[in-house]
Amino acid sequence: ALNQLNKAYSQIESIQQFSLRSSTLNKIARRFSVFGETEKSRKAATESLEIINKILDESIRATALAEISDVFDTLKFEVNENEKEILRAIISKAQI
């Protein structure tokens, strides 16, 4: 199962729609966590946050933020400086 998960993660760029890619990354992050792959889980979650920053539609972006928030909360990830910068960029888009 872990091999299939790694394969799915390696092909994530093939998902063109940002909201779907973010959602898939969130699921992958959760599954990596189940397998004890904390580093990969964290990387997928951060990548999801980066993708959310590319979502143009505000309502879809808000939904994606709620989903990634739950991932960070459930997996007990603390937001690091890089992620804070991404969040600042997302907030600045919302204020325009």
C-alpha positions as CSV (number, residue, x, y, z in Angstrom):
1,A,0.0,0.0,0.0
2,L,2.9,2.4,0.8
3,N,4.3,1.8,-2.7
4,Q,1.0,2.8,-4.3
5,L,0.9,5.9,-2.1
6,N,4.4,6.9,-3.2
7,K,3.4,6.3,-6.8
8,A,0.3,8.5,-6.4
9,Y,2.3,11.2,-4.7
10,S,4.9,11.1,-7.5
11,Q,2.2,11.7,-10.1
12,I,0.4,14.6,-8.3
13,E,1.5,17.1,-10.9
14,S,-0.8,15.3,-13.4
15,I,-3.8,16.8,-11.6
16,Q,-4.4,20.1,-13.4
17,Q,-7.2,21.5,-11.2
18,F,-5.6,23.1,-8.2
19,S,-8.5,22.5,-5.8
20,L,-8.5,18.8,-6.6
21,R,-4.7,18.6,-6.4
22,S,-4.8,20.2,-3.0
23,S,-7.5,17.9,-1.8
24,T,-5.6,14.9,-3.1
25,L,-2.4,16.1,-1.4
26,N,-4.3,16.4,1.9
27,K,-5.5,12.8,1.6
28,I,-1.9,11.7,0.8
29,A,-0.6,13.6,3.8
30,R,-3.0,11.8,6.0
31,R,-2.2,8.4,4.6
32,F,1.6,9.0,4.9
33,S,1.0,9.8,8.5
34,V,-0.9,6.5,9.0
35,F,2.2,4.7,7.7
36,G,4.5,6.7,10.0
37,E,6.0,8.6,7.1
38,T,5.9,12.0,9.0
39,E,8.4,13.8,6.8
40,K,6.5,12.8,3.6
41,S,3.3,13.7,5.3
42,R,4.5,17.1,6.2
43,K,5.9,17.7,2.7
44,A,2.6,16.8,1.1
45,A,0.7,19.1,3.5
46,T,3.0,22.0,2.8
47,E,2.7,21.4,-1.0
48,S,-1.1,21.5,-0.6
49,L,-0.8,24.9,1.1
50,E,1.4,26.1,-1.8
51,I,-1.2,24.9,-4.3
52,I,-4.0,26.6,-2.4
53,N,-2.1,29.9,-2.9
54,K,-2.6,29.4,-6.7
55,I,-6.4,28.9,-6.5
56,L,-8.1,32.0,-7.9
57,D,-11.7,31.5,-6.8
58,E,-12.1,32.8,-3.3
59,S,-14.8,30.4,-2.2
60,I,-12.9,27.4,-3.4
61,R,-9.7,28.7,-1.8
62,A,-11.6,29.2,1.5
63,T,-12.8,25.6,1.3
64,A,-9.3,24.3,0.6
65,L,-7.9,26.4,3.5
66,A,-10.5,24.8,5.9
67,E,-9.4,21.3,4.6
68,I,-5.7,22.0,5.0
69,S,-6.3,23.5,8.5
70,D,-7.9,20.2,9.5
71,V,-5.0,18.3,8.2
72,F,-2.5,20.4,10.2
73,D,-4.7,20.1,13.3
74,T,-5.3,16.4,13.0
75,L,-1.6,15.6,12.3
76,K,-0.4,18.1,15.0
77,F,1.8,20.0,12.6
78,E,3.0,23.4,13.8
79,V,3.0,26.1,11.0
80,N,6.6,26.9,10.2
81,E,8.0,30.2,8.8
82,N,7.8,29.1,5.2
83,E,4.1,28.1,5.6
84,K,3.4,31.4,7.4
85,E,4.7,33.2,4.3
86,I,2.4,31.2,2.1
87,L,-0.5,32.0,4.4
88,R,0.4,35.7,4.3
89,A,0.3,35.6,0.5
90,I,-3.1,34.0,0.6
91,I,-4.4,36.6,3.0
92,S,-3.0,39.4,0.9
93,K,-5.0,38.1,-2.1
94,A,-8.1,38.0,0.0
95,Q,-7.6,41.7,0.9
96,I,-7.3,42.9,-2.6
